[in-house]
Amino acid sequence: MPFSFTLSDYPPSPGVYLMKNAKGKIIYVGKAKSLRARLSSYFRSEAGHSLKTRAMVGQITAIDTLLTATEKEALLLEASLIKKHKPRYNVVLRDDKQYILFKLDKRHPFPRLRFTRRVERDGAAYFGPFTSAAAARKTWKELNRIFPLRKCSDRALLNRVRPCLYHHIGQCPAPCVNEVSREEYAETVRRVEDFLSGRSAEALRNIEGEMLAASEVLDFERAAKLRDLLLAMKKTVEGQAVAMPGFVDLDAAGIFASEEGFALCVLFVRQGRLLDAKSFVFAGFGKTDAAEAAISLLTQFYRPESFIPPRVLLQKFLLEGGGHSVAEGVEGAETAEGAGGAEGISALAEVLTERRGGSVRVAAPRGRFERRLMELALVNASRAIDEARARERETPLRLMEKLRLAKEPGRIEAVDVSHLGGRGTRVGQVVFENGKPKKDAYRIYAFPELEGSADDYLALASWAKRRLKSGPPWPELVLVDGGKGQLAAVERAMAEAGGADLFALASIAKSGRGRAESGDQIFRPGRKNPMPLAPGSRELLFLQRLRDASHDFVLGSQRRSRKKAGLQSAVMDLPGVGPHTAKVLWERFGSVEDMAAATLDDLRDLPGFGPKKAAAVLAALSGIFKNA
């Protein structure tokens, strides 16, 4: 039933709205300064709506609202609900990990430079972030080579009785056994902080002065050490790109959109130097969607434990509420309702200020250096979209090489089994073609004959035989969720049914070795050991995506089936409903959903129903459907 929007049902106050489809599932979460104005914009003329918005509006059957005191509270609540529900039509930042920072706890008499992913208000100095753990570790090793600081924990420092190996290779001054004074160690700490804070030129001048002073008093050993330190620091500084004059900390967030989707790129500038960058690609969203999602994305990106700079740059049209060609860059200014605007930016700045514990200004680029930064962010965002396209095109070919398939897997089917203690056994089959899901080809296979068996092997074997009977189009590869046992069950069933050579098989299973990156292994028929796919490789991530899609699909079907069975059983328990009346209801309406949507007049027209019985049955039907 189409949703009927009534303007007076919604208040002109800030809050969050949750759009639901016919199944009661949340498909979109949004926030607004005025719920009435924002929601009415969805149900006016469709001319300005993107394809995604038109598709979403066509599925709405209900809208729930949650009122807040301010737009800032609405923004925080929106981010929390998006993370919880992951609605289909929201842009969700799925990268949950925090980036690596260097932490220098200067309150300790002998601080060490260590990794952390959380910023705490503990008086320590933080440097970063680094999006690549490998790059961060390489930098850390280089810093420890140049500036020898202790590596051991506080507990080890207190209990050690002789210097460790790091001392013998010249990378630790051994404060554990008093080989270095506090004053000398503090001098090294100061140099590390100067270097990481961007004051490298000043640090280099100071060390050069110390070197000359040591040589003048004929302390050639100290002068030689300072010379080596000076050369090592200069070599490292040469690799740092100067982005801004002065010791400026800021991030530049640029959004670039194309017909296939959009990308967000964030550049991290610390102490005037471009430190790192991170890009996210969101396929299937249009240019208007990108503008509308910008504030929500940044709220998800900058969490309370993140390192947040005092200044964040955004494209000018986002600050003005614009929503047109994001690809045109810094100066775009065409308007579109709900995209952002001064109120939304003000709420975002409040949230970031609170999370940082200090003032944060969200603004457009100003001056030559900041405009150049934003242009660089847009170039990187555009490149991220191009790379995503290239990866999609290359994935089937790379899978063919890595899995040693006879031909490129243009069509891949992934299957998974779901049941509840052997009841309601189902096998879900999802289809990807050329790296993209083909949802109209998804299938659910039910096996009532296996009721009570709880045998995943038998369910997969039964699926294989039914899949062969259903005929083409045949996939080039079938991915089974499970280990070598599940794979062998499907292989054996295909051979028995005479379809052993129709398509290739593989399975994906947890290794149980504890490391998240190596937690999945890929098996192929005829091989004892798993296929050599590197942890975190593009091919393994793609196969994990297939596995997850099949798991979510079959689990959702299984849950809906249990719910429907429970509702059907509940109909028989209604007061005044026996087998005959239940049969009349099922013949007239066909589903419990249609029964619950029936009016009193609809029920009074049924044979054997009077006014009292119709009213009682209607009330009971509404009750069981509401509680389901």
Secondary structure, DSSP 8 states (H G I E B T S, - for coil): ------GGGS-SS-EEEEEE-TTS-EEEEEEESSHHHHHHHHSS-GGG--HHHHHHHTT--EEEEEE-SSHHHHHHHHHHHHHHH--TTS---------EEEEE-TTSSS--EEEES---SSS-EEEEEES-HHHHHHHHHHHHHHS----S-HHHHHH--S--HHHHTTS---GGGT-S-HHHHHHHHHHHHHHHTT-HHHHHHHHHHHHHHHHHTT-HHHHHHHHHHHHHHHHHHHTSEE-SSSS--EEEEEEEEETTEEEEEEEEEETTEEEEEEEEEEET--HHHHHHHHHHHHHHHS-TTS---SEEE--HHHHTTB-S-GGG-TT---B-TTS-HHHHHHHHHHHHHHHHTS--EEE---HHHHHHHHHHHHHHHHHHHHHHHHHHHHHHHHHHHHHT-SS--SEEEEEEEEEETTEEEEEEEEEEETTEE-GGG-EEEE-GGGTTT--HHHHHHHHHHHHHHH--S--SEEEEES-HHHHHHHHHHHHHTT-TTSSEEEEEEE--SS-GGG-EEEE-TT-SS-----TT-HHHHHHHHHHHHHHHHHHHHHHHHHHHHHHHHHHHTSTT--HHHHHHHHHHHSSHHHHHT--HHHHHTSTT--HHHHHHHHHHHHHHHHH-
